[in-house]
């Protein structure tokens, strides 16, 4: 499944800054950062359940927000990008 994960974390406090780092790290473990607070994630349904639970465990719903957009592969293939930081294609070949 293809999920676009977007977050807005309040960082006025040290705790908020830590939540931001933690949530970003969780997202980095499951997807590709395409903007500062936006990740494209291709996960299995079982992995999604665990990934989502990790994110929600860190979220402070009184101050922060998370959005999950579920896209089919056709929609993902039609994504248009302009500007810097061309996104990595996680399904393409990896050359090291």
PDB file of N, CA, C and O in Angstrom, chain B, residues numbered from 101:
ATOM      1  N   UNK B 101       0.840  -1.173   0.000  1.00  0.00           N
ATOM      2  CA  UNK B 101       0.000   0.000   0.000  1.00  0.00           C
ATOM      3  C   UNK B 101       0.885   1.237   0.000  1.00  0.00           C
ATOM      4  O   UNK B 101       2.010   1.209   0.499  1.00  0.00           O
ATOM      5  N   UNK B 102       0.373   2.306  -0.556  1.00  0.00           N
ATOM      6  CA  UNK B 102       1.115   3.557  -0.682  1.00  0.00           C
ATOM      7  C   UNK B 102       0.434   4.600   0.195  1.00  0.00           C
ATOM      8  O   UNK B 102      -0.741   4.911  -0.001  1.00  0.00           O
ATOM      9  N   UNK B 103       1.175   5.139   1.166  1.00  0.00           N
ATOM     10  CA  UNK B 103       0.614   6.104   2.118  1.00  0.00           C
ATOM     11  C   UNK B 103       1.492   7.344   2.130  1.00  0.00           C
ATOM     12  O   UNK B 103       2.715   7.251   2.235  1.00  0.00           O
ATOM     13  N   UNK B 104       0.864   8.495   2.024  1.00  0.00           N
ATOM     14  CA  UNK B 104       1.546   9.760   2.180  1.00  0.00           C
ATOM     15  C   UNK B 104       1.316  10.194   3.624  1.00  0.00           C
ATOM     16  O   UNK B 104       0.171  10.378   4.037  1.00  0.00           O
ATOM     17  N   UNK B 105       2.383  10.359   4.390  1.00  0.00           N
ATOM     18  CA  UNK B 105       2.296  10.737   5.804  1.00  0.00           C
ATOM     19  C   UNK B 105       2.762  12.183   5.932  1.00  0.00           C
ATOM     20  O   UNK B 105       3.868  12.525   5.513  1.00  0.00           O
ATOM     21  N   UNK B 106       1.915  13.028   6.513  1.00  0.00           N
ATOM     22  CA  UNK B 106       2.221  14.438   6.716  1.00  0.00           C
ATOM     23  C   UNK B 106       2.028  14.763   8.194  1.00  0.00           C
ATOM     24  O   UNK B 106       1.079  14.293   8.822  1.00  0.00           O
ATOM     25  N   UNK B 107       2.922  15.562   8.739  1.00  0.00           N
ATOM     26  CA  UNK B 107       2.773  15.907  10.150  1.00  0.00           C
ATOM     27  C   UNK B 107       3.099  17.364  10.404  1.00  0.00           C
ATOM     28  O   UNK B 107       3.832  18.001   9.647  1.00  0.00           O
ATOM     29  N   UNK B 108       2.540  17.873  11.482  1.00  0.00           N
ATOM     30  CA  UNK B 108       2.818  19.215  11.977  1.00  0.00           C
ATOM     31  C   UNK B 108       2.960  19.069  13.483  1.00  0.00           C
ATOM     32  O   UNK B 108       1.979  18.820  14.184  1.00  0.00           O
ATOM     33  N   UNK B 109       4.175  19.223  13.975  1.00  0.00           N
ATOM     34  CA  UNK B 109       4.473  19.003  15.388  1.00  0.00           C
ATOM     35  C   UNK B 109       4.842  20.333  16.028  1.00  0.00           C
ATOM     36  O   UNK B 109       5.705  21.053  15.525  1.00  0.00           O
ATOM     37  N   UNK B 110       4.193  20.656  17.132  1.00  0.00           N
ATOM     38  CA  UNK B 110       4.482  21.892  17.863  1.00  0.00           C
ATOM     39  C   UNK B 110       5.872  21.789  18.486  1.00  0.00           C
ATOM     40  O   UNK B 110       6.149  20.847  19.229  1.00  0.00           O
ATOM     41  N   UNK B 111       6.743  22.744  18.192  1.00  0.00           N
ATOM     42  CA  UNK B 111       8.136  22.670  18.667  1.00  0.00           C
ATOM     43  C   UNK B 111       8.515  23.850  19.568  1.00  0.00           C
ATOM     44  O   UNK B 111       9.683  24.235  19.630  1.00  0.00           O
ATOM     45  N   UNK B 112       7.536  24.417  20.258  1.00  0.00           N
ATOM     46  CA  UNK B 112       7.822  25.546  21.146  1.00  0.00           C
ATOM     47  C   UNK B 112       8.558  25.108  22.409  1.00  0.00           C
ATOM     48  O   UNK B 112       9.142  25.935  23.110  1.00  0.00           O
ATOM     49  N   UNK B 113       8.531  23.809  22.699  1.00  0.00           N
ATOM     50  CA  UNK B 113       9.184  23.290  23.902  1.00  0.00           C
ATOM     51  C   UNK B 113      10.220  22.236  23.510  1.00  0.00           C
ATOM     52  O   UNK B 113      10.225  21.749  22.380  1.00  0.00           O
ATOM     53  N   UNK B 114      11.084  21.893  24.441  1.00  0.00           N
ATOM     54  CA  UNK B 114      12.064  20.827  24.205  1.00  0.00           C
ATOM     55  C   UNK B 114      11.368  19.489  23.951  1.00  0.00           C
ATOM     56  O   UNK B 114      11.829  18.679  23.147  1.00  0.00           O
ATOM     57  N   UNK B 115      10.260  19.275  24.646  1.00  0.00           N
ATOM     58  CA  UNK B 115       9.507  18.042  24.442  1.00  0.00           C
ATOM     59  C   UNK B 115       8.946  17.968  23.021  1.00  0.00           C
ATOM     60  O   UNK B 115       8.939  16.901  22.405  1.00  0.00           O
ATOM     61  N   UNK B 116       8.481  19.093  22.510  1.00  0.00           N
ATOM     62  CA  UNK B 116       7.970  19.141  21.149  1.00  0.00           C
ATOM     63  C   UNK B 116       9.068  18.884  20.134  1.00  0.00           C
ATOM     64  O   UNK B 116       8.852  18.173  19.152  1.00  0.00           O
ATOM     65  N   UNK B 117      10.234  19.449  20.356  1.00  0.00           N
ATOM     66  CA  UNK B 117      11.362  19.206  19.456  1.00  0.00           C
ATOM     67  C   UNK B 117      11.739  17.729  19.459  1.00  0.00           C
ATOM     68  O   UNK B 117      12.074  17.168  18.416  1.00  0.00           O
ATOM     69  N   UNK B 118      11.683  17.098  20.634  1.00  0.00           N
ATOM     70  CA  UNK B 118      11.975  15.663  20.720  1.00  0.00           C
ATOM     71  C   UNK B 118      10.913  14.841  19.987  1.00  0.00           C
ATOM     72  O   UNK B 118      11.246  13.881  19.292  1.00  0.00           O
ATOM     73  N   UNK B 119       9.635  15.213  20.137  1.00  0.00           N
ATOM     74  CA  UNK B 119       8.568  14.511  19.414  1.00  0.00           C
ATOM     75  C   UNK B 119       8.782  14.621  17.911  1.00  0.00           C
ATOM     76  O   UNK B 119       8.600  13.649  17.178  1.00  0.00           O
ATOM     77  N   UNK B 120       9.171  15.814  17.456  1.00  0.00           N
ATOM     78  CA  UNK B 120       9.425  16.017  16.030  1.00  0.00           C
ATOM     79  C   UNK B 120      10.532  15.084  15.538  1.00  0.00           C
ATOM     80  O   UNK B 120      10.377  14.432  14.505  1.00  0.00           O
ATOM     81  N   UNK B 121      11.631  15.017  16.258  1.00  0.00           N
ATOM     82  CA  UNK B 121      12.742  14.136  15.866  1.00  0.00           C
ATOM     83  C   UNK B 121      12.314  12.675  15.881  1.00  0.00           C
ATOM     84  O   UNK B 121      12.668  11.907  14.987  1.00  0.00           O
ATOM     85  N   UNK B 122      11.554  12.297  16.898  1.00  0.00           N
ATOM     86  CA  UNK B 122      11.111  10.904  17.008  1.00  0.00           C
ATOM     87  C   UNK B 122      10.170  10.532  15.867  1.00  0.00           C
ATOM     88  O   UNK B 122      10.331   9.483  15.243  1.00  0.00           O
ATOM     89  N   UNK B 123       9.193  11.387  15.593  1.00  0.00           N
ATOM     90  CA  UNK B 123       8.242  11.100  14.522  1.00  0.00           C
ATOM     91  C   UNK B 123       8.949  11.088  13.168  1.00  0.00           C
ATOM     92  O   UNK B 123       8.659  10.237  12.326  1.00  0.00           O
ATOM     93  N   UNK B 124       9.868  12.020  12.953  1.00  0.00           N
ATOM     94  CA  UNK B 124      10.633  12.017  11.697  1.00  0.00           C
ATOM     95  C   UNK B 124      11.436  10.724  11.567  1.00  0.00           C
ATOM     96  O   UNK B 124      11.500  10.144  10.483  1.00  0.00           O
ATOM     97  N   UNK B 125      12.042  10.272  12.647  1.00  0.00           N
ATOM     98  CA  UNK B 125      12.816   9.033  12.614  1.00  0.00           C
ATOM     99  C   UNK B 125      11.960   7.818  12.301  1.00  0.00           C
ATOM    100  O   UNK B 125      12.372   6.939  11.543  1.00  0.00           O
ATOM    101  N   UNK B 126      10.771   7.769  12.883  1.00  0.00           N
ATOM    102  CA  UNK B 126       9.854   6.665  12.599  1.00  0.00           C
ATOM    103  C   UNK B 126       9.499   6.672  11.109  1.00  0.00           C
ATOM    104  O   UNK B 126       9.493   5.623  10.464  1.00  0.00           O
ATOM    105  N   UNK B 127       9.206   7.846  10.574  1.00  0.00           N
ATOM    106  CA  UNK B 127       8.864   7.953   9.155  1.00  0.00           C
ATOM    107  C   UNK B 127      10.042   7.576   8.268  1.00  0.00           C
ATOM    108  O   UNK B 127       9.857   6.922   7.241  1.00  0.00           O
ATOM    109  N   UNK B 128      11.238   7.975   8.647  1.00  0.00           N
ATOM    110  CA  UNK B 128      12.431   7.620   7.865  1.00  0.00           C
ATOM    111  C   UNK B 128      12.635   6.111   7.818  1.00  0.00           C
ATOM    112  O   UNK B 128      13.178   5.589   6.844  1.00  0.00           O
ATOM    113  N   UNK B 129      12.209   5.413   8.852  1.00  0.00           N
ATOM    114  CA  UNK B 129      12.326   3.946   8.880  1.00  0.00           C
ATOM    115  C   UNK B 129      11.362   3.262   7.913  1.00  0.00           C
ATOM    116  O   UNK B 129      11.543   2.093   7.573  1.00  0.00           O
ATOM    117  N   UNK B 130      10.334   3.994   7.469  1.00  0.00           N
ATOM    118  CA  UNK B 130       9.275   3.370   6.666  1.00  0.00           C
ATOM    119  C   UNK B 130       9.072   3.991   5.293  1.00  0.00           C
ATOM    120  O   UNK B 130       8.312   3.454   4.487  1.00  0.00           O
ATOM    121  N   UNK B 131       9.731   5.106   5.008  1.00  0.00           N
ATOM    122  CA  UNK B 131       9.466   5.769   3.739  1.00  0.00           C
ATOM    123  C   UNK B 131      10.561   6.713   3.319  1.00  0.00           C
ATOM    124  O   UNK B 131      11.664   6.703   3.865  1.00  0.00           O
ATOM    125  N   UNK B 132      10.235   7.528   2.338  1.00  0.00           N
ATOM    126  CA  UNK B 132      11.160   8.490   1.749  1.00  0.00           C
ATOM    127  C   UNK B 132      10.635   9.889   2.018  1.00  0.00           C
ATOM    128  O   UNK B 132       9.482  10.202   1.721  1.00  0.00           O
ATOM    129  N   UNK B 133      11.502  10.732   2.589  1.00  0.00           N
ATOM    130  CA  UNK B 133      11.107  12.120   2.845  1.00  0.00           C
ATOM    131  C   UNK B 133      11.039  12.849   1.504  1.00  0.00           C
ATOM    132  O   UNK B 133      12.009  12.856   0.746  1.00  0.00           O
ATOM    133  N   UNK B 134       9.890  13.460   1.213  1.00  0.00           N
ATOM    134  CA  UNK B 134       9.742  14.212  -0.019  1.00  0.00           C
ATOM    135  C   UNK B 134       9.617  15.711   0.240  1.00  0.00           C
ATOM    136  O   UNK B 134       9.829  16.518  -0.666  1.00  0.00           O
ATOM    137  N   UNK B 135       9.277  16.082   1.453  1.00  0.00           N
ATOM    138  CA  UNK B 135       9.339  17.454   1.936  1.00  0.00           C
ATOM    139  C   UNK B 135       9.660  17.354   3.418  1.00  0.00           C
ATOM    140  O   UNK B 135       9.671  16.253   3.969  1.00  0.00           O
ATOM    141  N   UNK B 136       9.921  18.473   4.075  1.00  0.00           N
ATOM    142  CA  UNK B 136      10.378  18.412   5.462  1.00  0.00           C
ATOM    143  C   UNK B 136       9.472  17.575   6.361  1.00  0.00           C
ATOM    144  O   UNK B 136       9.969  16.818   7.194  1.00  0.00           O
ATOM    145  N   UNK B 137       8.184  17.693   6.212  1.00  0.00           N
ATOM    146  CA  UNK B 137       7.251  16.972   7.081  1.00  0.00           C
ATOM    147  C   UNK B 137       6.320  16.060   6.295  1.00  0.00           C
ATOM    148  O   UNK B 137       5.188  15.811   6.711  1.00  0.00           O
ATOM    149  N   UNK B 138       6.798  15.564   5.158  1.00  0.00           N
ATOM    150  CA  UNK B 138       5.981  14.716   4.292  1.00  0.00           C
ATOM    151  C   UNK B 138       6.815  13.521   3.833  1.00  0.00           C
ATOM    152  O   UNK B 138       7.936  13.679   3.349  1.00  0.00           O
ATOM    153  N   UNK B 139       6.253  12.333   3.994  1.00  0.00           N
ATOM    154  CA  UNK B 139       6.937  11.098   3.608  1.00  0.00           C
ATOM    155  C   UNK B 139       6.039  10.267   2.710  1.00  0.00           C
ATOM    156  O   UNK B 139       4.838  10.148   2.953  1.00  0.00           O
ATOM    157  N   UNK B 140       6.638   9.684   1.655  1.00  0.00           N
ATOM    158  CA  UNK B 140       5.963   8.695   0.832  1.00  0.00           C
ATOM    159  C   UNK B 140       6.369   7.332   1.364  1.00  0.00           C
ATOM    160  O   UNK B 140       7.560   7.032   1.453  1.00  0.00           O
ATOM    161  N   UNK B 141       5.403   6.509   1.715  1.00  0.00           N
ATOM    162  CA  UNK B 141       5.693   5.222   2.348  1.00  0.00           C
ATOM    163  C   UNK B 141       4.982   4.098   1.598  1.00  0.00           C
ATOM    164  O   UNK B 141       3.768   4.137   1.396  1.00  0.00           O
ATOM    165  N   UNK B 142       5.750   3.109   1.196  1.00  0.00           N
ATOM    166  CA  UNK B 142       5.183   1.878   0.627  1.00  0.00           C
ATOM    167  C   UNK B 142       5.361   0.800   1.682  1.00  0.00           C
ATOM    168  O   UNK B 142       6.480   0.389   1.990  1.00  0.00           O
ATOM    169  N   UNK B 143       4.256   0.356   2.222  1.00  0.00           N
ATOM    170  CA  UNK B 143       4.283  -0.618   3.321  1.00  0.00           C
ATOM    171  C   UNK B 143       3.235  -1.700   3.092  1.00  0.00           C
ATOM    172  O   UNK B 143       2.254  -1.497   2.377  1.00  0.00           O
ATOM    173  N   UNK B 144       3.461  -2.830   3.701  1.00  0.00           N
ATOM    174  CA  UNK B 144       2.440  -3.874   3.677  1.00  0.00           C
ATOM    175  C   UNK B 144       1.336  -3.482   4.664  1.00  0.00           C
ATOM    176  O   UNK B 144       1.569  -2.665   5.555  1.00  0.00           O
ATOM    177  N   UNK B 145       0.156  -4.048   4.516  1.00  0.00           N
ATOM    178  CA  UNK B 145      -0.906  -3.744   5.483  1.00  0.00           C
ATOM    179  C   UNK B 145      -0.496  -4.051   6.926  1.00  0.00           C
ATOM    180  O   UNK B 145      -0.832  -3.296   7.838  1.00  0.00           O
ATOM    181  N   UNK B 146       0.225  -5.147   7.135  1.00  0.00           N
ATOM    182  CA  UNK B 146       0.662  -5.491   8.498  1.00  0.00           C
ATOM    183  C   UNK B 146       1.674  -4.468   9.017  1.00  0.00           C
ATOM    184  O   UNK B 146       1.600  -4.060  10.176  1.00  0.00           O
ATOM    185  N   UNK B 147       2.610  -4.053   8.178  1.00  0.00           N
ATOM    186  CA  UNK B 147       3.603  -3.050   8.589  1.00  0.00           C
ATOM    187  C   UNK B 147       2.918  -1.713   8.863  1.00  0.00           C
ATOM    188  O   UNK B 147       3.325  -0.977   9.762  1.00  0.00           O
ATOM    189  N   UNK B 148       1.873  -1.396   8.085  1.00  0.00           N
ATOM    190  CA  UNK B 148       1.151  -0.147   8.288  1.00  0.00           C
ATOM    191  C   UNK B 148       0.533  -0.086   9.682  1.00  0.00           C
ATOM    192  O   UNK B 148       0.583   0.958  10.332  1.00  0.00           O
ATOM    193  N   UNK B 149      -0.037  -1.170  10.141  1.00  0.00           N
ATOM    194  CA  UNK B 149      -0.658  -1.195  11.468  1.00  0.00           C
ATOM    195  C   UNK B 149       0.372  -0.824  12.539  1.00  0.00           C
ATOM    196  O   UNK B 149       0.083  -0.019  13.425  1.00  0.00           O
ATOM    197  N   UNK B 150       1.558  -1.402  12.459  1.00  0.00           N
ATOM    198  CA  UNK B 150       2.621  -1.118  13.444  1.00  0.00           C
ATOM    199  C   UNK B 150       3.162   0.301  13.287  1.00  0.00           C
ATOM    200  O   UNK B 150       3.365   1.001  14.279  1.00  0.00           O
ATOM    201  N   UNK B 151       3.395   0.726  12.050  1.00  0.00           N
ATOM    202  CA  UNK B 151       3.908   2.064  11.748  1.00  0.00           C
ATOM    203  C   UNK B 151       2.964   3.131  12.291  1.00  0.00           C
ATOM    204  O   UNK B 151       3.393   4.059  12.976  1.00  0.00           O
ATOM    205  N   UNK B 152       1.685   2.995  11.983  1.00  0.00           N
ATOM    206  CA  UNK B 152       0.667   3.950  12.442  1.00  0.00           C
ATOM    207  C   UNK B 152       0.624   4.001  13.968  1.00  0.00           C
ATOM    208  O   UNK B 152       0.547   5.079  14.557  1.00  0.00           O
ATOM    209  N   UNK B 153       0.672   2.835  14.600  1.00  0.00           N
ATOM    210  CA  UNK B 153       0.638   2.787  16.065  1.00  0.00           C
ATOM    211  C   UNK B 153       1.847   3.501  16.667  1.00  0.00           C
ATOM    212  O   UNK B 153       1.714   4.204  17.668  1.00  0.00           O
ATOM    213  N   UNK B 154       3.019   3.325  16.067  1.00  0.00           N
ATOM    214  CA  UNK B 154       4.224   4.024  16.556  1.00  0.00           C
ATOM    215  C   UNK B 154       4.034   5.535  16.484  1.00  0.00           C
ATOM    216  O   UNK B 154       4.341   6.253  17.436  1.00  0.00           O
ATOM    217  N   UNK B 155       3.526   6.014  15.349  1.00  0.00           N
ATOM    218  CA  UNK B 155       3.322   7.453  15.185  1.00  0.00           C
ATOM    219  C   UNK B 155       2.307   7.995  16.185  1.00  0.00           C
ATOM    220  O   UNK B 155       2.542   9.024  16.817  1.00  0.00           O
ATOM    221  N   UNK B 156       1.196   7.311  16.326  1.00  0.00           N
ATOM    222  CA  UNK B 156       0.147   7.786  17.233  1.00  0.00           C
ATOM    223  C   UNK B 156       0.587   7.751  18.688  1.00  0.00           C
ATOM    224  O   UNK B 156       0.123   8.554  19.498  1.00  0.00           O
ATOM    225  N   UNK B 157       1.481   6.825  19.026  1.00  0.00           N
ATOM    226  CA  UNK B 157       1.996   6.740  20.397  1.00  0.00           C
ATOM    227  C   UNK B 157       2.829   7.987  20.740  1.00  0.00           C
ATOM    228  O   UNK B 157       2.841   8.425  21.891  1.00  0.00           O
ATOM    229  N   UNK B 158       3.520   8.552  19.753  1.00  0.00           N
ATOM    230  CA  UNK B 158       4.374   9.723  19.980  1.00  0.00           C
ATOM    231  C   UNK B 158       3.623  11.046  19.891  1.00  0.00           C
ATOM    232  O   UNK B 158       4.053  12.044  20.470  1.00  0.00           O
ATOM    233  N   UNK B 159       2.516  11.060  19.177  1.00  0.00           N
ATOM    234  CA  UNK B 159       1.761  12.286  18.922  1.00  0.00           C
ATOM    235  C   UNK B 159       1.145  12.854  20.195  1.00  0.00           C
ATOM    236  O   UNK B 159       0.639  12.108  21.034  1.00  0.00           O
ATOM    237  N   UNK B 160       1.190  14.173  20.337  1.00  0.00           N
ATOM    238  CA  UNK B 160       0.415  14.858  21.374  1.00  0.00           C
ATOM    239  C   UNK B 160      -0.781  15.487  20.656  1.00  0.00           C
ATOM    240  O   UNK B 160      -0.638  16.551  20.054  1.00  0.00           O
ATOM    241  N   UNK B 161      -1.946  14.858  20.705  1.00  0.00           N
ATOM    242  CA  UNK B 161      -3.083  15.333  19.915  1.00  0.00           C
ATOM    243  C   UNK B 161      -3.604  16.709  20.331  1.00  0.00           C
ATOM    244  O   UNK B 161      -4.408  17.299  19.609  1.00  0.00           O
ATOM    245  N   UNK B 162      -3.172  17.224  21.460  1.00  0.00           N
ATOM    246  CA  UNK B 162      -3.578  18.570  21.880  1.00  0.00           C
ATOM    247  C   UNK B 162      -2.770  19.646  21.167  1.00  0.00           C
ATOM    248  O   UNK B 162      -3.184  20.804  21.109  1.00  0.00           O
ATOM    249  N   UNK B 163      -1.581  19.252  20.606  1.00  0.00           N
ATOM    250  CA  UNK B 163      -0.697  20.239  19.987  1.00  0.00           C
ATOM    251  C   UNK B 163      -0.284  19.893  18.563  1.00  0.00           C
ATOM    252  O   UNK B 163       0.046  20.789  17.786  1.00  0.00           O
ATOM    253  N   UNK B 164      -0.296  18.622  18.209  1.00  0.00           N
ATOM    254  CA  UNK B 164       0.271  18.135  16.956  1.00  0.00           C
ATOM    255  C   UNK B 164      -0.823  17.603  16.035  1.00  0.00           C
ATOM    256  O   UNK B 164      -1.962  17.395  16.454  1.00  0.00           O
ATOM    257  N   UNK B 165      -0.457  17.389  14.783  1.00  0.00           N
ATOM    258  CA  UNK B 165      -1.390  16.723  13.872  1.00  0.00           C
ATOM    259  C   UNK B 165      -0.633  15.794  12.929  1.00  0.00           C
ATOM    260  O   UNK B 165       0.511  16.047  12.551  1.00  0.00           O
ATOM    261  N   UNK B 166      -1.305  14.725  12.570  1.00  0.00           N
ATOM    262  CA  UNK B 166      -0.826  13.756  11.590  1.00  0.00           C
ATOM    263  C   UNK B 166      -1.923  13.589  10.548  1.00  0.00           C
ATOM    264  O   UNK B 166      -3.108  13.591  10.880  1.00  0.00           O
ATOM    265  N   UNK B 167      -1.523  13.443   9.281  1.00  0.00           N
ATOM    266  CA  UNK B 167      -2.478  13.139   8.214  1.00  0.00           C
ATOM    267  C   UNK B 167      -1.927  11.974   7.416  1.00  0.00           C
ATOM    268  O   UNK B 167      -0.733  11.914   7.122  1.00  0.00           O
ATOM    269  N   UNK B 168      -2.804  11.053   7.068  1.00  0.00           N
ATOM    270  CA  UNK B 168      -2.440   9.897   6.263  1.00  0.00           C
ATOM    271  C   UNK B 168      -3.299   9.929   5.001  1.00  0.00           C
ATOM    272  O   UNK B 168      -4.527   9.947   5.077  1.00  0.00           O
ATOM    273  N   UNK B 169      -2.648   9.937   3.847  1.00  0.00           N
ATOM    274  CA  UNK B 169      -3.352   9.897   2.569  1.00  0.00           C
ATOM    275  C   UNK B 169      -3.022   8.560   1.913  1.00  0.00           C
ATOM    276  O   UNK B 169      -1.854   8.243   1.688  1.00  0.00           O
ATOM    277  N   UNK B 170      -4.039   7.795   1.611  1.00  0.00           N
ATOM    278  CA  UNK B 170      -3.865   6.479   1.009  1.00  0.00           C
ATOM    279  C   UNK B 170      -4.065   6.616  -0.493  1.00  0.00           C
ATOM    280  O   UNK B 170      -5.127   7.036  -0.954  1.00  0.00           O
ATOM    281  N   UNK B 171      -3.032   6.257  -1.252  1.00  0.00           N
ATOM    282  CA  UNK B 171      -3.064   6.395  -2.701  1.00  0.00           C
ATOM    283  C   UNK B 171      -2.877   5.041  -3.351  1.00  0.00           C
ATOM    284  O   UNK B 171      -2.136   4.194  -2.852  1.00  0.00           O
ATOM    285  N   UNK B 172      -3.555   4.847  -4.465  1.00  0.00           N
ATOM    286  CA  UNK B 172      -3.308   3.616  -5.208  1.00  0.00           C
ATOM    287  C   UNK B 172      -2.058   3.823  -6.075  1.00  0.00           C
ATOM    288  O   UNK B 172      -1.588   4.950  -6.232  1.00  0.00           O
ATOM    289  N   UNK B 173      -1.533   2.749  -6.624  1.00  0.00           N
ATOM    290  CA  UNK B 173      -0.290   2.834  -7.403  1.00  0.00           C
ATOM    291  C   UNK B 173      -0.454   3.718  -8.632  1.00  0.00           C
ATOM    292  O   UNK B 173       0.497   4.390  -9.030  1.00  0.00           O
ATOM    293  N   UNK B 174      -1.634   3.735  -9.240  1.00  0.00           N
ATOM    294  CA  UNK B 174      -1.856   4.605 -10.399  1.00  0.00           C
ATOM    295  C   UNK B 174      -1.725   6.073  -9.999  1.00  0.00           C
ATOM    296  O   UNK B 174      -1.107   6.861 -10.714  1.00  0.00           O
ATOM    297  N   UNK B 175      -2.299   6.434  -8.870  1.00  0.00           N
ATOM    298  CA  UNK B 175      -2.197   7.816  -8.394  1.00  0.00           C
ATOM    299  C   UNK B 175      -0.753   8.170  -8.074  1.00  0.00           C
ATOM    300  O   UNK B 175      -0.291   9.260  -8.409  1.00  0.00           O
ATOM    301  N   UNK B 176      -0.047   7.263  -7.436  1.00  0.00           N
ATOM    302  CA  UNK B 176       1.354   7.510  -7.084  1.00  0.00           C
ATOM    303  C   UNK B 176       2.194   7.709  -8.337  1.00  0.00           C
ATOM    304  O   UNK B 176       3.087   8.556  -8.357  1.00  0.00           O
ATOM    305  N   UNK B 177       1.916   6.940  -9.378  1.00  0.00           N
ATOM    306  CA  UNK B 177       2.677   7.048 -10.622  1.00  0.00           C
ATOM    307  C   UNK B 177       2.414   8.375 -11.333  1.00  0.00           C
ATOM    308  O   UNK B 177       3.227   8.813 -12.147  1.00  0.00           O
ATOM    309  N   UNK B 178       1.299   9.009 -11.033  1.00  0.00           N
ATOM    310  CA  UNK B 178       0.942  10.273 -11.675  1.00  0.00           C
ATOM    311  C   UNK B 178       1.426  11.492 -10.894  1.00  0.00           C
ATOM    312  O   UNK B 178       1.075  12.621 -11.234  1.00  0.00           O
ATOM    313  N   UNK B 179       2.221  11.276  -9.860  1.00  0.00           N
ATOM    314  CA  UNK B 179       2.732  12.377  -9.061  1.00  0.00           C
ATOM    315  C   UNK B 179       3.645  13.252  -9.906  1.00  0.00           C
ATOM    316  O   UNK B 179       4.491  12.750 -10.647  1.00  0.00           O
ATOM    317  N   UNK B 180       3.470  14.550  -9.791  1.00  0.00           N
ATOM    318  CA  UNK B 180       4.279  15.512 -10.535  1.00  0.00           C
ATOM    319  C   UNK B 180       5.155  16.265  -9.539  1.00  0.00           C
ATOM    320  O   UNK B 180       4.676  16.682  -8.485  1.00  0.00           O
ATOM    321  N   UNK B 181       6.428  16.440  -9.863  1.00  0.00           N
ATOM    322  CA  UNK B 181       7.361  17.131  -8.963  1.00  0.00           C
ATOM    323  C   UNK B 181       8.075  18.224  -9.736  1.00  0.00           C
ATOM    324  O   UNK B 181       8.454  18.032 -10.891  1.00  0.00           O
ATOM    325  N   UNK B 182       8.260  19.387  -9.088  1.00  0.00           N
ATOM    326  CA  UNK B 182       8.994  20.502  -9.676  1.00  0.00           C
ATOM    327  C   UNK B 182       9.921  21.067  -8.617  1.00  0.00           C
ATOM    328  O   UNK B 182       9.544  21.132  -7.447  1.00  0.00           O
ATOM    329  N   UNK B 183      11.095  21.467  -8.987  1.00  0.00           N
ATOM    330  CA  UNK B 183      12.009  22.106  -8.059  1.00  0.00           C
ATOM    331  C   UNK B 183      13.093  21.168  -7.566  1.00  0.00           C
ATOM    332  O   UNK B 183      13.359  20.121  -8.156  1.00  0.00           O
ATOM    333  N   UNK B 184      13.709  21.574  -6.468  1.00  0.00           N
ATOM    334  CA  UNK B 184      14.858  20.864  -5.929  1.00  0.00           C
ATOM    335  C   UNK B 184      14.459  19.559  -5.265  1.00  0.00           C
ATOM    336  O   UNK B 184      13.281  19.275  -5.048  1.00  0.00           O
ATOM    337  N   UNK B 185      15.478  18.779  -4.951  1.00  0.00           N
ATOM    338  CA  UNK B 185      15.321  17.521  -4.223  1.00  0.00           C
ATOM    339  C   UNK B 185      14.402  16.541  -4.931  1.00  0.00           C
ATOM    340  O   UNK B 185      13.348  16.177  -4.410  1.00  0.00           O
ATOM    341  N   UNK B 186      14.803  16.117  -6.115  1.00  0.00           N
ATOM    342  CA  UNK B 186      14.035  15.091  -6.812  1.00  0.00           C
ATOM    343  C   UNK B 186      13.886  13.896  -5.889  1.00  0.00           C
ATOM    344  O   UNK B 186      14.877  13.418  -5.337  1.00  0.00           O
ATOM    345  N   UNK B 187      12.670  13.405  -5.711  1.00  0.00           N
ATOM    346  CA  UNK B 187      12.462  12.291  -4.771  1.00  0.00           C
ATOM    347  C   UNK B 187      13.076  10.991  -5.275  1.00  0.00           C
ATOM    348  O   UNK B 187      13.166  10.748  -6.478  1.00  0.00           O
ATOM    349  N   UNK B 188      13.487  10.181  -4.339  1.00  0.00           N
ATOM    350  CA  UNK B 188      14.008   8.853  -4.614  1.00  0.00           C
ATOM    351  C   UNK B 188      12.855   7.930  -4.952  1.00  0.00           C
ATOM    352  O   UNK B 188      11.815   7.961  -4.295  1.00  0.00           O
ATOM    353  N   UNK B 189      13.038   7.112  -5.973  1.00  0.00           N
ATOM    354  CA  UNK B 189      12.025   6.120  -6.316  1.00  0.00           C
ATOM    355  C   UNK B 189      12.342   4.851  -5.543  1.00  0.00           C
ATOM    356  O   UNK B 189      13.290   4.150  -5.898  1.00  0.00           O
ATOM    357  N   UNK B 190      11.581   4.524  -4.492  1.00  0.00           N
ATOM    358  CA  UNK B 190      11.915   3.360  -3.682  1.00  0.00           C
ATOM    359  C   UNK B 190      11.741   2.036  -4.411  1.00  0.00           C
ATOM    360  O   UNK B 190      12.204   1.001  -3.931  1.00  0.00           O
ATOM    361  N   UNK B 191      11.077   2.057  -5.570  1.00  0.00           N
ATOM    362  CA  UNK B 191      10.904   0.807  -6.319  1.00  0.00           C
ATOM    363  C   UNK B 191      11.938   0.668  -7.424  1.00  0.00           C
ATOM    364  O   UNK B 191      12.019  -0.379  -8.067  1.00  0.00           O
ATOM    365  N   UNK B 192      12.730   1.708  -7.654  1.00  0.00           N
ATOM    366  CA  UNK B 192      13.733   1.687  -8.711  1.00  0.00           C
ATOM    367  C   UNK B 192      15.009   0.995  -8.267  1.00  0.00           C
ATOM    368  O   UNK B 192      15.130   0.592  -7.110  1.00  0.00           O
ATOM    369  N   UNK B 193      15.965   0.854  -9.183  1.00  0.00           N
ATOM    370  CA  UNK B 193      17.234   0.199  -8.842  1.00  0.00           C
ATOM    371  C   UNK B 193      18.047   1.078  -7.885  1.00  0.00           C
ATOM    372  O   UNK B 193      17.996   2.306  -7.942  1.00  0.00           O
ATOM    373  N   UNK B 194      18.786   0.418  -7.017  1.00  0.00           N
ATOM    374  CA  UNK B 194      19.638   1.107  -6.054  1.00  0.00           C
ATOM    375  C   UNK B 194      21.084   0.860  -6.464  1.00  0.00           C
ATOM    376  O   UNK B 194      21.534  -0.285  -6.514  1.00  0.00           O
ATOM    377  N   UNK B 195      21.803   1.927  -6.753  1.00  0.00           N
ATOM    378  CA  UNK B 195      23.211   1.822  -7.148  1.00  0.00           C
ATOM    379  C   UNK B 195      24.050   2.403  -6.028  1.00  0.00           C
ATOM    380  O   UNK B 195      23.878   3.557  -5.636  1.00  0.00           O
ATOM    381  N   UNK B 196      24.968   1.581  -5.515  1.00  0.00           N
ATOM    382  CA  UNK B 196      25.802   2.012  -4.395  1.00  0.00           C
ATOM    383  C   UNK B 196      27.208   2.227  -4.871  1.00  0.00           C
ATOM    384  O   UNK B 196      28.078   2.595  -4.081  1.00  0.00           O
TER     385      UNK B 196
END
